[in-house]
Amino acid sequence: MDMSTLTIRLPDDTAQRLKALAHSRGLSMNKLVEQLSAHALSAWDTENHFRAMAATGDVKKALAVLDRLDAADAANPKASVRQAS
């Protein structure tokens, strides 16, 4: 895999907090930024995926799925609480 070097400017307090976070996780700053970047990109990809699906989706079918999920949660409230934690 090819790698790029990226120089960024951050406020000193932000940089210090990121260093503390990396240290607390036993990571280098490089690895922490790599992980945070992967997380941000994954969230962005997911958002784009759902936007594309919504643009071509059937609203009535989507609402029916949500209704079924709500009914399942109401029937088994302990399961939905465990999944949310």
PyMOL Python script that loads the backbone (N, CA, C, O; Angstrom):
from pymol import cmd

cmd.read_pdbstr("""\
ATOM      1  N   MET A   1       0.846  -1.168   0.000  1.00  0.00           N
ATOM      2  CA  MET A   1       0.000   0.000   0.000  1.00  0.00           C
ATOM      3  C   MET A   1       0.895   1.236   0.000  1.00  0.00           C
ATOM      4  O   MET A   1       1.829   1.333   0.797  1.00  0.00           O
ATOM      5  N   ASP A   2       0.609   2.174  -0.890  1.00  0.00           N
ATOM      6  CA  ASP A   2       1.347   3.436  -0.917  1.00  0.00           C
ATOM      7  C   ASP A   2       0.923   4.292   0.259  1.00  0.00           C
ATOM      8  O   ASP A   2      -0.223   4.229   0.705  1.00  0.00           O
ATOM      9  N   MET A   3       1.850   5.091   0.761  1.00  0.00           N
ATOM     10  CA  MET A   3       1.568   5.968   1.899  1.00  0.00           C
ATOM     11  C   MET A   3       1.895   7.397   1.499  1.00  0.00           C
ATOM     12  O   MET A   3       2.807   7.641   0.709  1.00  0.00           O
ATOM     13  N   SER A   4       1.143   8.336   2.051  1.00  0.00           N
ATOM     14  CA  SER A   4       1.388   9.759   1.833  1.00  0.00           C
ATOM     15  C   SER A   4       1.778  10.393   3.158  1.00  0.00           C
ATOM     16  O   SER A   4       1.369   9.939   4.226  1.00  0.00           O
ATOM     17  N   THR A   5       2.565  11.437   3.071  1.00  0.00           N
ATOM     18  CA  THR A   5       2.908  12.225   4.245  1.00  0.00           C
ATOM     19  C   THR A   5       2.018  13.451   4.244  1.00  0.00           C
ATOM     20  O   THR A   5       1.887  14.132   3.227  1.00  0.00           O
ATOM     21  N   LEU A   6       1.405  13.731   5.387  1.00  0.00           N
ATOM     22  CA  LEU A   6       0.481  14.841   5.503  1.00  0.00           C
ATOM     23  C   LEU A   6       0.887  15.693   6.695  1.00  0.00           C
ATOM     24  O   LEU A   6       1.037  15.183   7.806  1.00  0.00           O
ATOM     25  N   THR A   7       1.061  16.961   6.472  1.00  0.00           N
ATOM     26  CA  THR A   7       1.367  17.891   7.558  1.00  0.00           C
ATOM     27  C   THR A   7       0.107  18.684   7.857  1.00  0.00           C
ATOM     28  O   THR A   7      -0.500  19.260   6.954  1.00  0.00           O
ATOM     29  N   ILE A   8      -0.285  18.715   9.125  1.00  0.00           N
ATOM     30  CA  ILE A   8      -1.487  19.456   9.498  1.00  0.00           C
ATOM     31  C   ILE A   8      -1.150  20.467  10.594  1.00  0.00           C
ATOM     32  O   ILE A   8      -0.197  20.284  11.351  1.00  0.00           O
ATOM     33  N   ARG A   9      -1.939  21.523  10.665  1.00  0.00           N
ATOM     34  CA  ARG A   9      -1.800  22.514  11.726  1.00  0.00           C
ATOM     35  C   ARG A   9      -2.982  22.353  12.671  1.00  0.00           C
ATOM     36  O   ARG A   9      -4.137  22.326  12.246  1.00  0.00           O
ATOM     37  N   LEU A  10      -2.677  22.246  13.955  1.00  0.00           N
ATOM     38  CA  LEU A  10      -3.703  22.130  14.985  1.00  0.00           C
ATOM     39  C   LEU A  10      -3.378  23.104  16.101  1.00  0.00           C
ATOM     40  O   LEU A  10      -2.211  23.425  16.325  1.00  0.00           O
ATOM     41  N   PRO A  11      -4.400  23.578  16.804  1.00  0.00           N
ATOM     42  CA  PRO A  11      -4.108  24.354  18.003  1.00  0.00           C
ATOM     43  C   PRO A  11      -3.294  23.503  18.982  1.00  0.00           C
ATOM     44  O   PRO A  11      -3.472  22.287  19.054  1.00  0.00           O
ATOM     45  N   ASP A  12      -2.405  24.147  19.729  1.00  0.00           N
ATOM     46  CA  ASP A  12      -1.534  23.416  20.654  1.00  0.00           C
ATOM     47  C   ASP A  12      -2.314  22.532  21.612  1.00  0.00           C
ATOM     48  O   ASP A  12      -1.921  21.392  21.860  1.00  0.00           O
ATOM     49  N   ASP A  13      -3.421  23.045  22.158  1.00  0.00           N
ATOM     50  CA  ASP A  13      -4.181  22.241  23.120  1.00  0.00           C
ATOM     51  C   ASP A  13      -4.787  21.002  22.463  1.00  0.00           C
ATOM     52  O   ASP A  13      -4.859  19.941  23.083  1.00  0.00           O
ATOM     53  N   THR A  14      -5.216  21.135  21.227  1.00  0.00           N
ATOM     54  CA  THR A  14      -5.759  19.973  20.503  1.00  0.00           C
ATOM     55  C   THR A  14      -4.668  18.943  20.263  1.00  0.00           C
ATOM     56  O   THR A  14      -4.886  17.746  20.451  1.00  0.00           O
ATOM     57  N   ALA A  15      -3.502  19.402  19.851  1.00  0.00           N
ATOM     58  CA  ALA A  15      -2.390  18.481  19.610  1.00  0.00           C
ATOM     59  C   ALA A  15      -2.003  17.756  20.893  1.00  0.00           C
ATOM     60  O   ALA A  15      -1.736  16.555  20.871  1.00  0.00           O
ATOM     61  N   GLN A  16      -1.971  18.475  22.007  1.00  0.00           N
ATOM     62  CA  GLN A  16      -1.616  17.850  23.283  1.00  0.00           C
ATOM     63  C   GLN A  16      -2.670  16.817  23.694  1.00  0.00           C
ATOM     64  O   GLN A  16      -2.330  15.745  24.195  1.00  0.00           O
ATOM     65  N   ARG A  17      -3.925  17.137  23.485  1.00  0.00           N
ATOM     66  CA  ARG A  17      -4.991  16.183  23.828  1.00  0.00           C
ATOM     67  C   ARG A  17      -4.913  14.932  22.961  1.00  0.00           C
ATOM     68  O   ARG A  17      -5.124  13.820  23.443  1.00  0.00           O
ATOM     69  N   LEU A  18      -4.611  15.120  21.682  1.00  0.00           N
ATOM     70  CA  LEU A  18      -4.457  13.957  20.798  1.00  0.00           C
ATOM     71  C   LEU A  18      -3.266  13.102  21.218  1.00  0.00           C
ATOM     72  O   LEU A  18      -3.341  11.874  21.181  1.00  0.00           O
ATOM     73  N   LYS A  19      -2.176  13.739  21.614  1.00  0.00           N
ATOM     74  CA  LYS A  19      -1.016  12.985  22.103  1.00  0.00           C
ATOM     75  C   LYS A  19      -1.383  12.198  23.347  1.00  0.00           C
ATOM     76  O   LYS A  19      -0.987  11.041  23.488  1.00  0.00           O
ATOM     77  N   ALA A  20      -2.137  12.813  24.249  1.00  0.00           N
ATOM     78  CA  ALA A  20      -2.570  12.116  25.465  1.00  0.00           C
ATOM     79  C   ALA A  20      -3.486  10.941  25.122  1.00  0.00           C
ATOM     80  O   ALA A  20      -3.378   9.870  25.719  1.00  0.00           O
ATOM     81  N   LEU A  21      -4.379  11.144  24.166  1.00  0.00           N
ATOM     82  CA  LEU A  21      -5.269  10.071  23.733  1.00  0.00           C
ATOM     83  C   LEU A  21      -4.472   8.920  23.132  1.00  0.00           C
ATOM     84  O   LEU A  21      -4.713   7.758  23.459  1.00  0.00           O
ATOM     85  N   ALA A  22      -3.535   9.235  22.264  1.00  0.00           N
ATOM     86  CA  ALA A  22      -2.700   8.195  21.651  1.00  0.00           C
ATOM     87  C   ALA A  22      -1.943   7.428  22.728  1.00  0.00           C
ATOM     88  O   ALA A  22      -1.891   6.199  22.706  1.00  0.00           O
ATOM     89  N   HIS A  23      -1.363   8.156  23.662  1.00  0.00           N
ATOM     90  CA  HIS A  23      -0.604   7.512  24.741  1.00  0.00           C
ATOM     91  C   HIS A  23      -1.511   6.597  25.566  1.00  0.00           C
ATOM     92  O   HIS A  23      -1.122   5.481  25.910  1.00  0.00           O
ATOM     93  N   SER A  24      -2.724   7.071  25.883  1.00  0.00           N
ATOM     94  CA  SER A  24      -3.638   6.266  26.705  1.00  0.00           C
ATOM     95  C   SER A  24      -4.061   4.975  26.003  1.00  0.00           C
ATOM     96  O   SER A  24      -4.409   3.992  26.658  1.00  0.00           O
ATOM     97  N   ARG A  25      -4.029   4.982  24.680  1.00  0.00           N
ATOM     98  CA  ARG A  25      -4.398   3.792  23.901  1.00  0.00           C
ATOM     99  C   ARG A  25      -3.180   2.976  23.480  1.00  0.00           C
ATOM    100  O   ARG A  25      -3.311   1.943  22.823  1.00  0.00           O
ATOM    101  N   GLY A  26      -2.000   3.445  23.861  1.00  0.00           N
ATOM    102  CA  GLY A  26      -0.783   2.736  23.491  1.00  0.00           C
ATOM    103  C   GLY A  26      -0.478   2.821  22.008  1.00  0.00           C
ATOM    104  O   GLY A  26       0.056   1.881  21.420  1.00  0.00           O
ATOM    105  N   LEU A  27      -0.821   3.956  21.401  1.00  0.00           N
ATOM    106  CA  LEU A  27      -0.639   4.131  19.966  1.00  0.00           C
ATOM    107  C   LEU A  27       0.315   5.284  19.690  1.00  0.00           C
ATOM    108  O   LEU A  27       0.495   6.174  20.521  1.00  0.00           O
ATOM    109  N   SER A  28       0.911   5.251  18.530  1.00  0.00           N
ATOM    110  CA  SER A  28       1.664   6.417  18.058  1.00  0.00           C
ATOM    111  C   SER A  28       0.637   7.434  17.553  1.00  0.00           C
ATOM    112  O   SER A  28      -0.513   7.092  17.277  1.00  0.00           O
ATOM    113  N   MET A  29       1.075   8.680  17.439  1.00  0.00           N
ATOM    114  CA  MET A  29       0.189   9.698  16.869  1.00  0.00           C
ATOM    115  C   MET A  29      -0.211   9.314  15.448  1.00  0.00           C
ATOM    116  O   MET A  29      -1.357   9.515  15.044  1.00  0.00           O
ATOM    117  N   ASN A  30       0.727   8.767  14.699  1.00  0.00           N
ATOM    118  CA  ASN A  30       0.442   8.352  13.337  1.00  0.00           C
ATOM    119  C   ASN A  30      -0.686   7.321  13.296  1.00  0.00           C
ATOM    120  O   ASN A  30      -1.621   7.437  12.503  1.00  0.00           O
ATOM    121  N   LYS A  31      -0.582   6.312  14.161  1.00  0.00           N
ATOM    122  CA  LYS A  31      -1.591   5.250  14.179  1.00  0.00           C
ATOM    123  C   LYS A  31      -2.938   5.790  14.646  1.00  0.00           C
ATOM    124  O   LYS A  31      -3.978   5.397  14.116  1.00  0.00           O
ATOM    125  N   LEU A  32      -2.934   6.688  15.635  1.00  0.00           N
ATOM    126  CA  LEU A  32      -4.185   7.276  16.108  1.00  0.00           C
ATOM    127  C   LEU A  32      -4.869   8.041  14.981  1.00  0.00           C
ATOM    128  O   LEU A  32      -6.067   7.869  14.756  1.00  0.00           O
ATOM    129  N   VAL A  33      -4.124   8.881  14.275  1.00  0.00           N
ATOM    130  CA  VAL A  33      -4.714   9.658  13.176  1.00  0.00           C
ATOM    131  C   VAL A  33      -5.195   8.723  12.074  1.00  0.00           C
ATOM    132  O   VAL A  33      -6.229   8.977  11.455  1.00  0.00           O
ATOM    133  N   GLU A  34      -4.462   7.653  11.825  1.00  0.00           N
ATOM    134  CA  GLU A  34      -4.901   6.662  10.830  1.00  0.00           C
ATOM    135  C   GLU A  34      -6.236   6.051  11.244  1.00  0.00           C
ATOM    136  O   GLU A  34      -7.140   5.922  10.418  1.00  0.00           O
ATOM    137  N   GLN A  35      -6.369   5.675  12.519  1.00  0.00           N
ATOM    138  CA  GLN A  35      -7.622   5.077  13.000  1.00  0.00           C
ATOM    139  C   GLN A  35      -8.772   6.076  12.959  1.00  0.00           C
ATOM    140  O   GLN A  35      -9.874   5.739  12.528  1.00  0.00           O
ATOM    141  N   LEU A  36      -8.515   7.308  13.409  1.00  0.00           N
ATOM    142  CA  LEU A  36      -9.560   8.328  13.389  1.00  0.00           C
ATOM    143  C   LEU A  36      -9.991   8.635  11.963  1.00  0.00           C
ATOM    144  O   LEU A  36     -11.176   8.851  11.707  1.00  0.00           O
ATOM    145  N   SER A  37      -9.044   8.657  11.032  1.00  0.00           N
ATOM    146  CA  SER A  37      -9.367   8.897   9.628  1.00  0.00           C
ATOM    147  C   SER A  37     -10.219   7.760   9.064  1.00  0.00           C
ATOM    148  O   SER A  37     -11.187   8.004   8.345  1.00  0.00           O
ATOM    149  N   ALA A  38      -9.860   6.536   9.388  1.00  0.00           N
ATOM    150  CA  ALA A  38     -10.633   5.382   8.911  1.00  0.00           C
ATOM    151  C   ALA A  38     -12.060   5.440   9.441  1.00  0.00           C
ATOM    152  O   ALA A  38     -13.011   5.136   8.720  1.00  0.00           O
ATOM    153  N   HIS A  39     -12.204   5.830  10.703  1.00  0.00           N
ATOM    154  CA  HIS A  39     -13.539   5.941  11.302  1.00  0.00           C
ATOM    155  C   HIS A  39     -14.357   7.020  10.592  1.00  0.00           C
ATOM    156  O   HIS A  39     -15.520   6.795  10.257  1.00  0.00           O
ATOM    157  N   ALA A  40     -13.760   8.182  10.363  1.00  0.00           N
ATOM    158  CA  ALA A  40     -14.458   9.276   9.682  1.00  0.00           C
ATOM    159  C   ALA A  40     -14.857   8.878   8.268  1.00  0.00           C
ATOM    160  O   ALA A  40     -15.971   9.170   7.834  1.00  0.00           O
ATOM    161  N   LEU A  41     -13.959   8.216   7.547  1.00  0.00           N
ATOM    162  CA  LEU A  41     -14.270   7.795   6.183  1.00  0.00           C
ATOM    163  C   LEU A  41     -15.358   6.731   6.143  1.00  0.00           C
ATOM    164  O   LEU A  41     -16.190   6.722   5.236  1.00  0.00           O
ATOM    165  N   SER A  42     -15.350   5.842   7.115  1.00  0.00           N
ATOM    166  CA  SER A  42     -16.396   4.819   7.196  1.00  0.00           C
ATOM    167  C   SER A  42     -17.763   5.463   7.420  1.00  0.00           C
ATOM    168  O   SER A  42     -18.748   5.074   6.793  1.00  0.00           O
ATOM    169  N   ALA A  43     -17.818   6.454   8.322  1.00  0.00           N
ATOM    170  CA  ALA A  43     -19.076   7.156   8.576  1.00  0.00           C
ATOM    171  C   ALA A  43     -19.542   7.892   7.312  1.00  0.00           C
ATOM    172  O   ALA A  43     -20.731   7.899   6.993  1.00  0.00           O
ATOM    173  N   TRP A  44     -18.603   8.505   6.605  1.00  0.00           N
ATOM    174  CA  TRP A  44     -18.942   9.219   5.381  1.00  0.00           C
ATOM    175  C   TRP A  44     -19.455   8.258   4.305  1.00  0.00           C
ATOM    176  O   TRP A  44     -20.439   8.548   3.624  1.00  0.00           O
ATOM    177  N   ASP A  45     -18.782   7.117   4.157  1.00  0.00           N
ATOM    178  CA  ASP A  45     -19.221   6.113   3.183  1.00  0.00           C
ATOM    179  C   ASP A  45     -20.621   5.613   3.518  1.00  0.00           C
ATOM    180  O   ASP A  45     -21.453   5.442   2.626  1.00  0.00           O
ATOM    181  N   THR A  46     -20.883   5.379   4.808  1.00  0.00           N
ATOM    182  CA  THR A  46     -22.194   4.905   5.234  1.00  0.00           C
ATOM    183  C   THR A  46     -23.266   5.943   4.925  1.00  0.00           C
ATOM    184  O   THR A  46     -24.333   5.609   4.410  1.00  0.00           O
ATOM    185  N   GLU A  47     -22.976   7.207   5.244  1.00  0.00           N
ATOM    186  CA  GLU A  47     -23.935   8.279   4.954  1.00  0.00           C
ATOM    187  C   GLU A  47     -24.231   8.347   3.455  1.00  0.00           C
ATOM    188  O   GLU A  47     -25.390   8.444   3.053  1.00  0.00           O
ATOM    189  N   ASN A  48     -23.192   8.298   2.638  1.00  0.00           N
ATOM    190  CA  ASN A  48     -23.390   8.351   1.186  1.00  0.00           C
ATOM    191  C   ASN A  48     -24.188   7.155   0.677  1.00  0.00           C
ATOM    192  O   ASN A  48     -25.023   7.286  -0.218  1.00  0.00           O
ATOM    193  N   HIS A  49     -23.921   5.992   1.258  1.00  0.00           N
ATOM    194  CA  HIS A  49     -24.656   4.780   0.870  1.00  0.00           C
ATOM    195  C   HIS A  49     -26.149   4.945   1.162  1.00  0.00           C
ATOM    196  O   HIS A  49     -26.996   4.652   0.318  1.00  0.00           O
ATOM    197  N   PHE A  50     -26.457   5.426   2.385  1.00  0.00           N
ATOM    198  CA  PHE A  50     -27.869   5.584   2.738  1.00  0.00           C
ATOM    199  C   PHE A  50     -28.532   6.704   1.952  1.00  0.00           C
ATOM    200  O   PHE A  50     -29.721   6.619   1.645  1.00  0.00           O
ATOM    201  N   ARG A  51     -27.783   7.752   1.620  1.00  0.00           N
ATOM    202  CA  ARG A  51     -28.355   8.816   0.787  1.00  0.00           C
ATOM    203  C   ARG A  51     -28.694   8.268  -0.609  1.00  0.00           C
ATOM    204  O   ARG A  51     -29.744   8.587  -1.166  1.00  0.00           O
ATOM    205  N   ALA A  52     -27.816   7.460  -1.157  1.00  0.00           N
ATOM    206  CA  ALA A  52     -28.074   6.871  -2.474  1.00  0.00           C
ATOM    207  C   ALA A  52     -29.272   5.932  -2.420  1.00  0.00           C
ATOM    208  O   ALA A  52     -30.108   5.923  -3.324  1.00  0.00           O
ATOM    209  N   MET A  53     -29.346   5.146  -1.357  1.00  0.00           N
ATOM    210  CA  MET A  53     -30.488   4.241  -1.220  1.00  0.00           C
ATOM    211  C   MET A  53     -31.785   5.029  -1.065  1.00  0.00           C
ATOM    212  O   MET A  53     -32.808   4.667  -1.646  1.00  0.00           O
ATOM    213  N   ALA A  54     -31.743   6.116  -0.275  1.00  0.00           N
ATOM    214  CA  ALA A  54     -32.941   6.923  -0.041  1.00  0.00           C
ATOM    215  C   ALA A  54     -33.421   7.575  -1.331  1.00  0.00           C
ATOM    216  O   ALA A  54     -34.622   7.734  -1.547  1.00  0.00           O
ATOM    217  N   ALA A  55     -32.481   7.948  -2.178  1.00  0.00           N
ATOM    218  CA  ALA A  55     -32.846   8.612  -3.426  1.00  0.00           C
ATOM    219  C   ALA A  55     -33.605   7.687  -4.375  1.00  0.00           C
ATOM    220  O   ALA A  55     -34.385   8.150  -5.208  1.00  0.00           O
ATOM    221  N   THR A  56     -33.377   6.392  -4.249  1.00  0.00           N
ATOM    222  CA  THR A  56     -34.031   5.445  -5.154  1.00  0.00           C
ATOM    223  C   THR A  56     -35.009   4.538  -4.427  1.00  0.00           C
ATOM    224  O   THR A  56     -35.593   3.636  -5.029  1.00  0.00           O
ATOM    225  N   GLY A  57     -35.186   4.776  -3.136  1.00  0.00           N
ATOM    226  CA  GLY A  57     -35.990   3.871  -2.322  1.00  0.00           C
ATOM    227  C   GLY A  57     -37.477   4.146  -2.378  1.00  0.00           C
ATOM    228  O   GLY A  57     -37.940   5.136  -2.945  1.00  0.00           O
ATOM    229  N   ASP A  58     -38.196   3.238  -1.772  1.00  0.00           N
ATOM    230  CA  ASP A  58     -39.642   3.314  -1.657  1.00  0.00           C
ATOM    231  C   ASP A  58     -39.972   3.734  -0.228  1.00  0.00           C
ATOM    232  O   ASP A  58     -39.718   2.977   0.708  1.00  0.00           O
ATOM    233  N   VAL A  59     -40.527   4.918  -0.048  1.00  0.00           N
ATOM    234  CA  VAL A  59     -40.791   5.471   1.277  1.00  0.00           C
ATOM    235  C   VAL A  59     -41.745   4.572   2.061  1.00  0.00           C
ATOM    236  O   VAL A  59     -41.528   4.340   3.251  1.00  0.00           O
ATOM    237  N   LYS A  60     -42.780   4.071   1.426  1.00  0.00           N
ATOM    238  CA  LYS A  60     -43.748   3.219   2.135  1.00  0.00           C
ATOM    239  C   LYS A  60     -43.082   1.947   2.656  1.00  0.00           C
ATOM    240  O   LYS A  60     -43.344   1.531   3.785  1.00  0.00           O
ATOM    241  N   LYS A  61     -42.228   1.329   1.849  1.00  0.00           N
ATOM    242  CA  LYS A  61     -41.525   0.123   2.289  1.00  0.00           C
ATOM    243  C   LYS A  61     -40.568   0.446   3.441  1.00  0.00           C
ATOM    244  O   LYS A  61     -40.462  -0.322   4.397  1.00  0.00           O
ATOM    245  N   ALA A  62     -39.879   1.574   3.347  1.00  0.00           N
ATOM    246  CA  ALA A  62     -38.946   1.966   4.404  1.00  0.00           C
ATOM    247  C   ALA A  62     -39.688   2.193   5.715  1.00  0.00           C
ATOM    248  O   ALA A  62     -39.228   1.756   6.770  1.00  0.00           O
ATOM    249  N   LEU A  63     -40.824   2.868   5.659  1.00  0.00           N
ATOM    250  CA  LEU A  63     -41.610   3.102   6.871  1.00  0.00           C
ATOM    251  C   LEU A  63     -42.157   1.798   7.437  1.00  0.00           C
ATOM    252  O   LEU A  63     -42.256   1.642   8.654  1.00  0.00           O
ATOM    253  N   ALA A  64     -42.510   0.867   6.567  1.00  0.00           N
ATOM    254  CA  ALA A  64     -42.987  -0.433   7.035  1.00  0.00           C
ATOM    255  C   ALA A  64     -41.882  -1.180   7.774  1.00  0.00           C
ATOM    256  O   ALA A  64     -42.147  -1.827   8.787  1.00  0.00           O
ATOM    257  N   VAL A  65     -40.652  -1.100   7.285  1.00  0.00           N
ATOM    258  CA  VAL A  65     -39.519  -1.735   7.972  1.00  0.00           C
ATOM    259  C   VAL A  65     -39.335  -1.101   9.346  1.00  0.00           C
ATOM    260  O   VAL A  65     -39.161  -1.810  10.336  1.00  0.00           O
ATOM    261  N   LEU A  66     -39.372   0.222   9.414  1.00  0.00           N
ATOM    262  CA  LEU A  66     -39.227   0.905  10.706  1.00  0.00           C
ATOM    263  C   LEU A  66     -40.349   0.526  11.663  1.00  0.00           C
ATOM    264  O   LEU A  66     -40.109   0.349  12.857  1.00  0.00           O
ATOM    265  N   ASP A  67     -41.569   0.399  11.156  1.00  0.00           N
ATOM    266  CA  ASP A  67     -42.689  -0.027  12.002  1.00  0.00           C
ATOM    267  C   ASP A  67     -42.450  -1.427  12.564  1.00  0.00           C
ATOM    268  O   ASP A  67     -42.729  -1.683  13.735  1.00  0.00           O
ATOM    269  N   ARG A  68     -41.932  -2.338  11.728  1.00  0.00           N
ATOM    270  CA  ARG A  68     -41.642  -3.697  12.202  1.00  0.00           C
ATOM    271  C   ARG A  68     -40.548  -3.675  13.276  1.00  0.00           C
ATOM    272  O   ARG A  68     -40.630  -4.406  14.264  1.00  0.00           O
ATOM    273  N   LEU A  69     -39.530  -2.838  13.080  1.00  0.00           N
ATOM    274  CA  LEU A  69     -38.461  -2.736  14.078  1.00  0.00           C
ATOM    275  C   LEU A  69     -38.985  -2.169  15.388  1.00  0.00           C
ATOM    276  O   LEU A  69     -38.620  -2.647  16.463  1.00  0.00           O
ATOM    277  N   ASP A  70     -39.838  -1.152  15.307  1.00  0.00           N
ATOM    278  CA  ASP A  70     -40.442  -0.591  16.520  1.00  0.00           C
ATOM    279  C   ASP A  70     -41.282  -1.641  17.247  1.00  0.00           C
ATOM    280  O   ASP A  70     -41.242  -1.730  18.474  1.00  0.00           O
ATOM    281  N   ALA A  71     -42.035  -2.426  16.498  1.00  0.00           N
ATOM    282  CA  ALA A  71     -42.860  -3.465  17.106  1.00  0.00           C
ATOM    283  C   ALA A  71     -41.991  -4.527  17.770  1.00  0.00           C
ATOM    284  O   ALA A  71     -42.318  -5.008  18.854  1.00  0.00           O
ATOM    285  N   ALA A  72     -40.889  -4.892  17.127  1.00  0.00           N
ATOM    286  CA  ALA A  72     -39.975  -5.885  17.705  1.00  0.00           C
ATOM    287  C   ALA A  72     -39.349  -5.339  18.981  1.00  0.00           C
ATOM    288  O   ALA A  72     -39.201  -6.078  19.955  1.00  0.00           O
ATOM    289  N   ASP A  73     -38.978  -4.063  18.996  1.00  0.00           N
ATOM    290  CA  ASP A  73     -38.412  -3.443  20.201  1.00  0.00           C
ATOM    291  C   ASP A  73     -39.438  -3.412  21.324  1.00  0.00           C
ATOM    292  O   ASP A  73     -39.105  -3.674  22.480  1.00  0.00           O
ATOM    293  N   ALA A  74     -40.673  -3.095  20.992  1.00  0.00           N
ATOM    294  CA  ALA A  74     -41.724  -3.029  22.009  1.00  0.00           C
ATOM    295  C   ALA A  74     -42.002  -4.413  22.585  1.00  0.00           C
ATOM    296  O   ALA A  74     -42.314  -4.538  23.769  1.00  0.00           O
ATOM    297  N   ALA A  75     -41.893  -5.440  21.771  1.00  0.00           N
ATOM    298  CA  ALA A  75     -42.140  -6.806  22.228  1.00  0.00           C
ATOM    299  C   ALA A  75     -41.004  -7.345  23.080  1.00  0.00           C
ATOM    300  O   ALA A  75     -41.218  -8.237  23.901  1.00  0.00           O
ATOM    301  N   ASN A  76     -39.795  -6.815  22.899  1.00  0.00           N
ATOM    302  CA  ASN A  76     -38.629  -7.307  23.627  1.00  0.00           C
ATOM    303  C   ASN A  76     -37.777  -6.114  24.081  1.00  0.00           C
ATOM    304  O   ASN A  76     -36.688  -5.904  23.546  1.00  0.00           O
ATOM    305  N   PRO A  77     -38.256  -5.325  25.064  1.00  0.00           N
ATOM    306  CA  PRO A  77     -37.545  -4.101  25.448  1.00  0.00           C
ATOM    307  C   PRO A  77     -36.149  -4.336  26.024  1.00  0.00           C
ATOM    308  O   PRO A  77     -35.273  -3.488  25.851  1.00  0.00           O
ATOM    309  N   LYS A  78     -35.917  -5.454  26.700  1.00  0.00           N
ATOM    310  CA  LYS A  78     -34.593  -5.720  27.264  1.00  0.00           C
ATOM    311  C   LYS A  78     -33.553  -5.872  26.158  1.00  0.00           C
ATOM    312  O   LYS A  78     -32.423  -5.414  26.323  1.00  0.00           O
ATOM    313  N   ALA A  79     -33.896  -6.493  25.054  1.00  0.00           N
ATOM    314  CA  ALA A  79     -32.954  -6.689  23.948  1.00  0.00           C
ATOM    315  C   ALA A  79     -32.557  -5.357  23.342  1.00  0.00           C
ATOM    316  O   ALA A  79     -31.385  -5.147  23.030  1.00  0.00           O
ATOM    317  N   SER A  80     -33.521  -4.442  23.167  1.00  0.00           N
ATOM    318  CA  SER A  80     -33.194  -3.164  22.550  1.00  0.00           C
ATOM    319  C   SER A  80     -32.333  -2.307  23.480  1.00  0.00           C
ATOM    320  O   SER A  80     -31.502  -1.533  23.003  1.00  0.00           O
ATOM    321  N   VAL A  81     -32.514  -2.430  24.793  1.00  0.00           N
ATOM    322  CA  VAL A  81     -31.690  -1.682  25.736  1.00  0.00           C
ATOM    323  C   VAL A  81     -30.266  -2.193  25.699  1.00  0.00           C
ATOM    324  O   VAL A  81     -29.322  -1.403  25.714  1.00  0.00           O
ATOM    325  N   ARG A  82     -30.094  -3.526  25.651  1.00  0.00           N
ATOM    326  CA  ARG A  82     -28.746  -4.108  25.591  1.00  0.00           C
ATOM    327  C   ARG A  82     -28.028  -3.699  24.329  1.00  0.00           C
ATOM    328  O   ARG A  82     -26.834  -3.401  24.370  1.00  0.00           O
ATOM    329  N   GLN A  83     -28.733  -3.678  23.192  1.00  0.00           N
ATOM    330  CA  GLN A  83     -28.099  -3.333  21.927  1.00  0.00           C
ATOM    331  C   GLN A  83     -27.714  -1.865  21.902  1.00  0.00           C
ATOM    332  O   GLN A  83     -26.721  -1.507  21.269  1.00  0.00           O
ATOM    333  N   ALA A  84     -28.463  -1.013  22.567  1.00  0.00           N
ATOM    334  CA  ALA A  84     -28.173   0.418  22.552  1.00  0.00           C
ATOM    335  C   ALA A  84     -26.969   0.756  23.429  1.00  0.00           C
ATOM    336  O   ALA A  84     -26.342   1.794  23.215  1.00  0.00           O
ATOM    337  N   SER A  85     -26.628  -0.073  24.395  1.00  0.00           N
ATOM    338  CA  SER A  85     -25.504   0.239  25.288  1.00  0.00           C
ATOM    339  C   SER A  85     -24.191  -0.116  24.682  1.00  0.00           C
ATOM    340  O   SER A  85     -23.149   0.084  25.307  1.00  0.00           O
TER     341      SER A  85
END
""", "prot")
cmd.dss("prot")
cmd.show_as("cartoon", "prot")
cmd.util.cbc("prot")
cmd.orient("prot")
